[in-house]
Amino acid sequence: MGYGARLAYGCNIGAYFSGIVSGSLHGWLWVVSAFFGNVLGTKLRPLFGLAVERVKNTGC
């Protein structure tokens, strides 16, 4: 994350917060992109053997 922040000349979360607060388009695009990136990443997890194990609820 630190290396990526250096390449981007700042932190991506900082770009999100400052973009949203200032009403800039890039902040809102960041939110949309992050949301769909997370959805896509979640769908691709089983492809890489990273499926979440389901634990049976015993109803303590």
Secondary structure, DSSP 8 states (H G I E B T S, - for coil): -HHHHHHTTS-HHHHHHHHHHTT-HHHHHHHHHHHHHHHHHHHHGGGGT-----------
